[in-house]
Amino acid sequence: GKKVGFEKILVMIDEMVGNLKAEQTGDDGKKEYCESKLDESEDKKKELELSVSDSETAIGEMEGAIVSLTEEIAALKAGIVSLDKAVVEATEQRKEDNAEHKALMAGNQMAKEVLSWAKNRLNKFYNPKMYKAPPKLEEGDAPAGGGIADTGIGASFVQIQAHAQSKSRVAPPPPPETFGAYTTKGEESNGVLAMIDLLVADLDKETTEAEVMEKDAQTDYEKLMEDATTKRAADAKSLTQKEGAVADNEAGLEEAKAKKASTEKEAMGNAEYLASLHAECDWLLQYYETRKEARTNEVESLADAKAVLSGADYSLLQVGARVGRARKFLRSGPLA
């Protein structure tokens, strides 16, 4: 038979094949786009999640550091206050001890002068050779007068009495059998002079011991002040450093919180974009191979139909049925 009236159908078949190939090209491009953007967005999601986690870790560390530093600063301040108080108390105690020492030295010196005067007076009567006469007054000089027996010594007998009492607290032993009921004035004076010498020796001993103790106390005080000064300087330096560290951590904390908030906002936007990508791409990616195979089959069927029509084979009805089924599938779905 003749090949009559099929030219328009053949043109339509060519157009259909062209459209199918164009659709497949579109699916190929869309698949490449979806896979690329989905991978990119998934990577971005992981990157943002890691950044948020890092910010949370940094925030926790800085908040902990601020708490620790604040406690250390409070302890340092309390220590400095306590140290200053101890220095003031030690200084006051040192002043009191020094004043007591000076009073003791002055009292002992006056007591020795009184004892020396008394001994000299006794020597005037009992040991004239040992007596030392007072210096002669020049014409116009006034006598010293006042004090004890007009000697000019203005001390009390507190030290003498204290030493005498300390010596008399122990009861004296009974007198020996040879001790007579009568002693001479010389023997009495010798006993008194010996007691005076003993009191002077006690005063000298007490003065020496007091001077050693005063020297040691002053040395200890100076060492205490030196140590306190060194410690206070170190604590003040440490306090300044820790306060600076708190300020740095607080500034870093604000930056970390701002970065975390910004990253979370960006992550939310990326999640929305990723969701839109899935809505746009999931169906295509799921059915891509099926749609590609359907198009391939349709193209082959159309080619068969064209060959049939070109050869005037009237079995076109069977070919048309296969093409119709393929077109029905390809036109289904959101991206058809």
Secondary structure, DSSP 8 states (H G I E B T S, - for coil): ----S-HHHHHHHHHHHHHHHHHHHHHHHHHHHHHHHHHHHHHHHHHHHHHHHHHHHHHHHHHHHHHHHHHHHHHHHHHHHHHHHHHHHHHHHHHHHHHHHHHHHHHHHHHHHHHHHHHHHHHHHH-GGG--------TT-----SSGGGSS----SHHHHHHHHHHHSS------TT--S---HHHHHHHHHHHHHHHHHHHHHHHHHHHHHHHHHHHHHHHHHHHHHHHHHHHHHHHHHHHHHHHHHHHHHHHHHHHHHHHHHHHHHHHHHHHHHHHHHHHHHHHHHHHHHHHHHHHHHHHHHHHHHHTT-S-HHHHHHHHHHHHHHHT-STT-
